[in-house]
Amino acid sequence: MIDINTNVSEIVRNDYRTADVFKKYGINYCCGGNATLKDACELKKLSLLQISSELENAVQTVQLPAAIRFDEWPVDFLIDYILNVHHSYVKKTLSPLQSLVRNFAEKHRSKYPHMLDVADAFENLADVLTEHMQKEEASIFPYLKQIFSTYSRKETYGGLFVRTLSKPLNTVIDTEHKRIAAYLKELRQLTGHYSFTPSVCTNHQVIYHKLKEFDTDMVQHKHLENNILFPKVMQMEQELLQQ
């Protein structure tokens, strides 16, 4: 439960996910966020009940059971999961997080000069990710689904199909995914693995938490592709070619 008599800044420091609610309603949660939630709502003429409800929804955590066996999922279902969970998350998060990091870095360049490098690294990652996901959605994933369908139906023309439409999956894994991993590694080095001292301002903490959340999602995202999806389909390709 959110305590209405707690300072706005303290609420955000306790759980960074509440920052988006305060930002939505124009409530300062950083250096000037010393008002209590109750006082801030009164000042802005906002419904305390509504804001409290949104804050409580923001801090709800949904976790997948550890026993889920992604490797047992059909290829087409796994692709849809990656699209609807991970690609959707990146598309929703990327641009706002870029703006948040860049704006903070520019405004606090004297106090936190390293944040300019963090902003540059994240923008490089964003550029690669955007181009990469577009390629996956336009050609790679449709091809993977076609291979899975051909393999599942035991089509007699499977080998010819692979030779005609084969996509460079090894290039995707070896080149593009390695570039993404390199930018993630750079971000971790620049931020000390997203660690900060309690003395840094609230917005700085929010940014690091959001970057860590993004990193965590990318690790799961690329694990599903590199270690499960692509190897599974490449094995199907090889079997179809031997027909």
Secondary structure by P-SEA (a helix, b strand, c coil): cccccccaaaaaaacccaaaaaaaacccccccccccaaaaaaaacccaaaaaaaaaaaabbbbcccccccccccaaaaaaaaaacaaaaaaaccaaaaaaaaaaaaaacccccaaaaaaaaaaaaaaaaaaaaaaaaacaaaaaaaaaaaaaacccaaaaaaaacccaaaaaaacaaaaaaaaaaaaaaaaccccccccccaaaaaaaaaaaaaaaaaaaaaaaccccaaaaaaaaaaaaaac
